[in-house]
Amino acid sequence: DKCPFCRHPTPENEEETDKDLMKRVEANDPVAVRNMGFKRYNDEGDNESAIEYLTKAAELGDLVAHFELANFYRDGEFVGKDMKKVIYHSEQAAIGGHPMARYNLGCVEEENGRFE
């Protein structure tokens, strides 16, 4: 099989997959940077590195990274709770069209008594 985007053979094992992912990270592919953040968080438990990768992906314009960072800052999950960052990342994701970010912003408005 070949990748439908780059037409290179698909990786045959996890080592090749990781190597391909790192190439895309080095090329500043925002989705790859985000995926590396998820890999660090989910597979390796390296929360500090995960936040760094997700922050970089958000800076590169990845909506999902903005959304996930908003959730981490809202919950205070291995980062301090920070409502300014929650709103910033939620707004960036919502402006880009992320539906759950829009919903979450609406919930923040309701919690603050702003219904209009």
CYANA upper distance limits for C-alpha pairs under 8 A (distance plus 0.5 A):
  1 ASP  CA      9 PRO  CA      6.34
  1 ASP  CA     10 THR  CA      6.39
  2 LYS  CA      6 CYS  CA      8.46
  2 LYS  CA      7 ARG  CA      5.59
  2 LYS  CA      8 HIS  CA      5.80
  2 LYS  CA      9 PRO  CA      4.76
  2 LYS  CA     10 THR  CA      5.74
  3 CYS  CA      7 ARG  CA      5.15
  3 CYS  CA      8 HIS  CA      6.03
  3 CYS  CA      9 PRO  CA      6.67
  3 CYS  CA     10 THR  CA      6.25
 11 PRO  CA     16 GLU  CA      5.78
 11 PRO  CA     17 THR  CA      5.90
 11 PRO  CA     20 ASP  CA      8.45
 12 GLU  CA     16 GLU  CA      7.13
 12 GLU  CA     17 THR  CA      8.10
 13 ASN  CA     17 THR  CA      6.83
 14 GLU  CA     18 ASP  CA      6.56
 15 GLU  CA     19 LYS  CA      6.71
 16 GLU  CA     20 ASP  CA      6.65
 17 THR  CA     21 LEU  CA      6.61
 18 ASP  CA     22 MET  CA      6.62
 19 LYS  CA     23 LYS  CA      6.88
 20 ASP  CA     24 ARG  CA      6.99
 21 LEU  CA     25 VAL  CA      6.70
 21 LEU  CA     32 ALA  CA      6.64
 21 LEU  CA     36 MET  CA      7.96
 22 MET  CA     26 GLU  CA      6.58
 22 MET  CA     32 ALA  CA      8.31
 23 LYS  CA     27 ALA  CA      6.83
 24 ARG  CA     28 ASN  CA      6.93
 24 ARG  CA     29 ASP  CA      5.96
 24 ARG  CA     32 ALA  CA      6.27
 24 ARG  CA     33 VAL  CA      8.12
 25 VAL  CA     29 ASP  CA      6.14
 25 VAL  CA     30 PRO  CA      8.05
 25 VAL  CA     32 ALA  CA      5.88
 25 VAL  CA     33 VAL  CA      5.57
 25 VAL  CA     36 MET  CA      8.12
 28 ASN  CA     32 ALA  CA      8.18
 28 ASN  CA     33 VAL  CA      7.33
 28 ASN  CA     60 LEU  CA      8.16
 29 ASP  CA     33 VAL  CA      6.67
 29 ASP  CA     60 LEU  CA      8.50
 30 PRO  CA     34 ARG  CA      6.62
 30 PRO  CA     56 LYS  CA      8.29
 30 PRO  CA     57 ALA  CA      5.24
 30 PRO  CA     58 ALA  CA      8.04
 30 PRO  CA     60 LEU  CA      6.11
 30 PRO  CA     61 GLY  CA      7.41
 30 PRO  CA     62 ASP  CA      6.23
 31 VAL  CA     35 ASN  CA      6.57
 31 VAL  CA     57 ALA  CA      7.46
 31 VAL  CA     62 ASP  CA      7.15
 32 ALA  CA     36 MET  CA      6.59
 33 VAL  CA     37 GLY  CA      6.87
 33 VAL  CA     53 TYR  CA      6.28
 33 VAL  CA     54 LEU  CA      7.42
 33 VAL  CA     56 LYS  CA      7.58
 33 VAL  CA     57 ALA  CA      5.89
 34 ARG  CA     38 PHE  CA      6.87
 34 ARG  CA     53 TYR  CA      6.63
 34 ARG  CA     54 LEU  CA      5.70
 34 ARG  CA     56 LYS  CA      8.43
 34 ARG  CA     57 ALA  CA      5.79
 34 ARG  CA     62 ASP  CA      8.07
 34 ARG  CA     64 VAL  CA      8.43
 34 ARG  CA     65 ALA  CA      6.56
 35 ASN  CA     39 LYS  CA      6.55
 36 MET  CA     40 ARG  CA      6.63
 36 MET  CA     50 ALA  CA      7.92
 36 MET  CA     53 TYR  CA      7.13
 37 GLY  CA     41 TYR  CA      6.68
 37 GLY  CA     49 SER  CA      7.45
 37 GLY  CA     50 ALA  CA      4.60
 37 GLY  CA     51 ILE  CA      7.21
 37 GLY  CA     52 GLU  CA      7.91
 37 GLY  CA     53 TYR  CA      5.23
 37 GLY  CA     54 LEU  CA      5.88
 38 PHE  CA     42 ASN  CA      6.23
 38 PHE  CA     43 ASP  CA      8.28
 38 PHE  CA     50 ALA  CA      6.89
 38 PHE  CA     54 LEU  CA      8.40
 39 LYS  CA     43 ASP  CA      5.71
 39 LYS  CA     44 GLU  CA      7.18
 39 LYS  CA     50 ALA  CA      8.17
 40 ARG  CA     44 GLU  CA      5.37
 40 ARG  CA     45 GLY  CA      6.43
 40 ARG  CA     46 ASP  CA      5.68
 40 ARG  CA     47 ASN  CA      7.32
 40 ARG  CA     49 SER  CA      7.08
 40 ARG  CA     50 ALA  CA      5.70
 41 TYR  CA     45 GLY  CA      5.29
 41 TYR  CA     46 ASP  CA      5.95
 41 TYR  CA     47 ASN  CA      5.82
 41 TYR  CA     49 SER  CA      8.35
 41 TYR  CA     50 ALA  CA      5.79
 46 ASP  CA     50 ALA  CA      6.65
 47 ASN  CA     51 ILE  CA      6.76
 47 ASN  CA     78 PHE  CA      7.38
 48 GLU  CA     52 GLU  CA      6.95
 48 GLU  CA     78 PHE  CA      8.42
 49 SER  CA     53 TYR  CA      6.73
 50 ALA  CA     54 LEU  CA      6.59
 51 ILE  CA     55 THR  CA      6.39
 51 ILE  CA     69 LEU  CA      8.07
 52 GLU  CA     56 LYS  CA      6.69
 53 TYR  CA     57 ALA  CA      6.63
 54 LEU  CA     58 ALA  CA      6.59
 54 LEU  CA     65 ALA  CA      5.82
 54 LEU  CA     66 HIS  CA      8.17
 54 LEU  CA     68 GLU  CA      8.43
 54 LEU  CA     69 LEU  CA      7.47
 55 THR  CA     59 GLU  CA      6.67
 55 THR  CA     65 ALA  CA      7.59
 55 THR  CA     66 HIS  CA      8.18
 55 THR  CA     69 LEU  CA      7.88
 56 LYS  CA     60 LEU  CA      6.76
 57 ALA  CA     61 GLY  CA      6.94
 57 ALA  CA     62 ASP  CA      5.98
 57 ALA  CA     65 ALA  CA      6.52
 58 ALA  CA     62 ASP  CA      5.36
 58 ALA  CA     63 LEU  CA      7.20
 58 ALA  CA     64 VAL  CA      8.39
 58 ALA  CA     65 ALA  CA      5.67
 58 ALA  CA     66 HIS  CA      5.71
 62 ASP  CA     66 HIS  CA      7.06
 63 LEU  CA     67 PHE  CA      6.72
 63 LEU  CA     92 GLN  CA      7.65
 63 LEU  CA     93 ALA  CA      5.21
 63 LEU  CA     96 GLY  CA      7.00
 63 LEU  CA     98 HIS  CA      7.18
 64 VAL  CA     68 GLU  CA      6.58
 64 VAL  CA     93 ALA  CA      7.51
 64 VAL  CA     98 HIS  CA      8.10
 65 ALA  CA     69 LEU  CA      6.53
 66 HIS  CA     70 ALA  CA      6.69
 66 HIS  CA     89 HIS  CA      5.29
 66 HIS  CA     90 SER  CA      7.03
 66 HIS  CA     92 GLN  CA      7.12
 66 HIS  CA     93 ALA  CA      6.06
 67 PHE  CA     71 ASN  CA      6.95
 67 PHE  CA     89 HIS  CA      6.71
 67 PHE  CA     90 SER  CA      6.26
 67 PHE  CA     93 ALA  CA      6.24
 67 PHE  CA     98 HIS  CA      8.29
 67 PHE  CA    101 ALA  CA      6.62
 68 GLU  CA     72 PHE  CA      6.78
 69 LEU  CA     73 TYR  CA      6.65
 69 LEU  CA     86 VAL  CA      7.91
 69 LEU  CA     89 HIS  CA      7.12
 70 ALA  CA     74 ARG  CA      6.47
 70 ALA  CA     85 LYS  CA      7.08
 70 ALA  CA     86 VAL  CA      4.75
 70 ALA  CA     87 ILE  CA      7.60
 70 ALA  CA     88 TYR  CA      8.25
 70 ALA  CA     89 HIS  CA      5.72
 70 ALA  CA     90 SER  CA      6.24
 71 ASN  CA     75 ASP  CA      6.58
 71 ASN  CA     86 VAL  CA      7.48
 72 PHE  CA     76 GLY  CA      6.21
 72 PHE  CA     77 GLU  CA      5.64
 72 PHE  CA     78 PHE  CA      8.09
 72 PHE  CA     79 VAL  CA      7.39
 72 PHE  CA     81 LYS  CA      8.44
 73 TYR  CA     77 GLU  CA      7.25
 73 TYR  CA     79 VAL  CA      6.78
 73 TYR  CA     80 GLY  CA      6.95
 73 TYR  CA     81 LYS  CA      5.42
 73 TYR  CA     82 ASP  CA      5.92
 73 TYR  CA     83 MET  CA      7.54
 73 TYR  CA     85 LYS  CA      7.11
 73 TYR  CA     86 VAL  CA      6.18
 74 ARG  CA     81 LYS  CA      6.16
 74 ARG  CA     82 ASP  CA      7.04
 74 ARG  CA     83 MET  CA      6.94
 74 ARG  CA     86 VAL  CA      6.24
 75 ASP  CA     81 LYS  CA      6.86
 76 GLY  CA     80 GLY  CA      5.35
 76 GLY  CA     81 LYS  CA      4.69
 76 GLY  CA     82 ASP  CA      8.02
 77 GLU  CA     81 LYS  CA      8.30
 82 ASP  CA     86 VAL  CA      6.80
 83 MET  CA     87 ILE  CA      6.58
 84 LYS  CA     88 TYR  CA      6.60
 85 LYS  CA     89 HIS  CA      6.45
 86 VAL  CA     90 SER  CA      6.41
 87 ILE  CA     91 GLU  CA      6.35
 87 ILE  CA    105 LEU  CA      7.68
 88 TYR  CA     92 GLN  CA      6.75
 89 HIS  CA     93 ALA  CA      6.69
 90 SER  CA     94 ALA  CA      6.44
 90 SER  CA    101 ALA  CA      5.67
 90 SER  CA    102 ARG  CA      7.77
 90 SER  CA    104 ASN  CA      7.86
 90 SER  CA    105 LEU  CA      7.04
 91 GLU  CA     95 ILE  CA      6.37
 91 GLU  CA    101 ALA  CA      7.67
 91 GLU  CA    102 ARG  CA      8.07
 91 GLU  CA    105 LEU  CA      7.80
 92 GLN  CA     96 GLY  CA      6.83
 93 ALA  CA     97 GLY  CA      6.95
 93 ALA  CA     98 HIS  CA      5.83
 93 ALA  CA    101 ALA  CA      6.40
 93 ALA  CA    102 ARG  CA      8.32
 94 ALA  CA     98 HIS  CA      5.39
 94 ALA  CA     99 PRO  CA      7.08
 94 ALA  CA    100 MET  CA      8.28
 94 ALA  CA    101 ALA  CA      5.53
 94 ALA  CA    102 ARG  CA      5.40
 97 GLY  CA    102 ARG  CA      8.29
 98 HIS  CA    102 ARG  CA      7.07
 99 PRO  CA    103 TYR  CA      6.85
100 MET  CA    104 ASN  CA      6.55
101 ALA  CA    105 LEU  CA      6.67
102 ARG  CA    106 GLY  CA      6.83
103 TYR  CA    107 CYS  CA      6.88
104 ASN  CA    108 VAL  CA      6.83
105 LEU  CA    109 GLU  CA      6.77
106 GLY  CA    110 GLU  CA      6.72
107 CYS  CA    111 GLU  CA      6.62
108 VAL  CA    112 ASN  CA      6.77
109 GLU  CA    113 GLY  CA      6.88
109 GLU  CA    114 ARG  CA      5.69
109 GLU  CA    115 PHE  CA      7.37
110 GLU  CA    114 ARG  CA      5.92
110 GLU  CA    115 PHE  CA      6.34
